[in-house]
Structure formats: structure tokens, C-alpha cells
């Protein structure tokens, strides 16, 4: 359980640091394309999925779904607190993140063996 808590800190730290970096960029009134945010979250989910796959012995798809689900619940709670509405774009965004986490966990399990 402790190994999964350590892995869960990675998205939390990356979300906080990217928020700070994007806030500083916005202070200088530099436009950031919305796809860039998606790319950052996909990279984060790939990293946590891969690390989860390296930590588990088998069934990387199941561990990836679990970790991706926990990550999505965390993002969903933040989204509800901030925006208070759900759009189809948000649901698609969450599905992309779960898929990338699952695929990366499967790659991590196969890389280890």
C-alpha cells in the first residue's frame, strides 16, 4: 500500500508545480494553448502508470485502471470545486487520462519481465 501512496504523490506534485508555472506564465500575459494542458496531464498519467506497472507483478491493466481511477477522482473533485459543471470535453479528457494510465501500466509490467 505504501508503494502506491508514493506513486500517488507524483500527480499531486506535478499538478501543483504545473499550476504554479502556468500562473506565472499567465502573469506575463502569454497565451497557452489548451492542448498543452492535456499533453502535460497525459505525460503525468503515463509516468504514474509506468511506475505502477513496475511496482506490480501482474495484471498491469487492472492496476492501471485503479490508479487512473484514483487520479480521475482527484481531478473530478478539483473540477467540481472550481467550475461546478461537467462538459463532454471533461469526460473525454478523463477517458484519455485513464486510457494512458492503463496502457503505461501494461507497458511497465511487460518491461519489468
C-alpha positions as CSV (number, residue, x, y, z in Angstrom):
1,X,0.0,0.0,0.0
2,X,2.9,2.3,0.8
3,X,4.3,2.0,-2.7
4,X,1.0,3.2,-4.2
5,X,0.9,6.2,-1.9
6,X,4.4,7.2,-3.1
7,X,3.2,6.9,-6.7
8,X,0.1,8.9,-5.9
9,X,2.2,11.8,-4.8
10,X,3.6,12.2,-8.3
11,X,0.4,13.6,-9.9
12,X,-0.2,15.8,-6.9
13,X,3.2,17.3,-7.1
14,X,3.0,17.7,-10.9
15,X,-0.4,19.3,-10.7
16,X,0.8,21.8,-8.1
17,X,4.0,22.7,-9.9
18,X,2.4,23.0,-13.3
19,X,-0.3,25.2,-11.7
20,X,2.4,27.5,-10.3
21,X,4.3,27.6,-13.6
22,X,1.1,28.3,-15.7
23,X,0.1,31.0,-13.2
24,X,3.5,32.7,-13.6
25,X,3.2,32.5,-17.4
26,X,-0.3,34.0,-17.3
27,X,1.0,36.9,-15.2
28,X,3.1,37.8,-18.2
29,X,0.0,37.5,-20.4
30,X,1.4,34.8,-22.6
31,X,-1.2,32.7,-24.3
32,X,-1.1,29.0,-23.7
33,X,-3.0,26.6,-26.0
34,X,-5.5,24.4,-24.1
35,X,-4.0,21.3,-25.8
36,X,-0.8,21.9,-23.8
37,X,-2.6,21.3,-20.6
38,X,-3.9,18.0,-21.9
39,X,-0.4,17.0,-23.0
40,X,1.0,17.7,-19.6
41,X,-1.7,15.6,-17.9
42,X,-1.1,12.7,-20.4
43,X,2.6,12.8,-19.7
44,X,1.9,12.7,-15.9
45,X,-0.6,9.8,-16.3
46,X,1.9,7.9,-18.4
47,X,4.6,8.3,-15.8
48,X,2.4,7.2,-12.9
49,X,1.0,4.3,-14.9
50,X,4.5,3.2,-15.9
51,X,5.7,3.4,-12.3
52,X,2.7,1.5,-11.1
53,X,3.4,-1.2,-13.7
54,X,7.0,-1.5,-12.5
55,X,5.8,-2.0,-8.9
56,X,3.2,-4.7,-9.5
57,X,3.8,-8.3,-10.6
58,X,0.9,-8.9,-12.9
59,X,-2.4,-7.6,-14.3
60,X,-1.0,-4.2,-15.2
61,X,-4.2,-3.2,-16.9
62,X,-6.1,-3.7,-13.6
63,X,-3.6,-1.7,-11.6
64,X,-3.5,1.0,-14.3
65,X,-7.3,1.3,-14.2
66,X,-7.3,1.6,-10.4
67,X,-4.5,4.2,-10.3
68,X,-6.1,6.1,-13.2
69,X,-9.5,5.9,-11.5
70,X,-8.0,7.4,-8.3
71,X,-6.3,10.1,-10.3
72,X,-9.6,10.9,-12.1
73,X,-11.5,11.1,-8.8
74,X,-8.9,13.6,-7.5
75,X,-9.2,15.7,-10.7
76,X,-13.0,15.4,-10.7
77,X,-13.2,16.7,-7.1
78,X,-11.0,19.6,-8.0
79,X,-13.1,20.3,-11.1
80,X,-16.4,20.2,-9.2
81,X,-15.0,22.6,-6.6
82,X,-13.7,25.1,-9.2
83,X,-16.2,25.0,-12.1
84,X,-19.3,23.3,-10.7
85,X,-20.2,21.9,-14.1
86,X,-19.3,18.9,-16.3
87,X,-18.9,19.1,-20.0
88,X,-18.4,16.4,-22.6
89,X,-14.9,17.7,-23.1
90,X,-14.2,17.0,-19.4
91,X,-15.4,13.4,-19.7
92,X,-13.3,12.8,-22.8
93,X,-10.4,14.3,-21.0
94,X,-10.8,11.8,-18.1
95,X,-11.2,8.9,-20.5
96,X,-7.9,9.9,-22.2
97,X,-6.1,10.0,-18.9
98,X,-7.5,6.6,-17.7
99,X,-6.5,5.1,-21.1
100,X,-3.0,6.4,-21.0
101,X,-2.5,5.3,-17.4
102,X,-3.7,1.8,-18.2
103,X,-1.5,1.5,-21.2
104,X,1.5,2.8,-19.4
105,X,0.9,0.3,-16.5
106,X,0.7,-2.6,-19.0
107,X,4.0,-1.4,-20.6
108,X,5.6,-1.2,-17.2
109,X,4.6,-4.7,-16.2
110,X,5.9,-6.1,-19.5
111,X,9.2,-4.0,-19.3
112,X,9.9,-5.5,-15.9
113,X,9.6,-9.1,-17.1
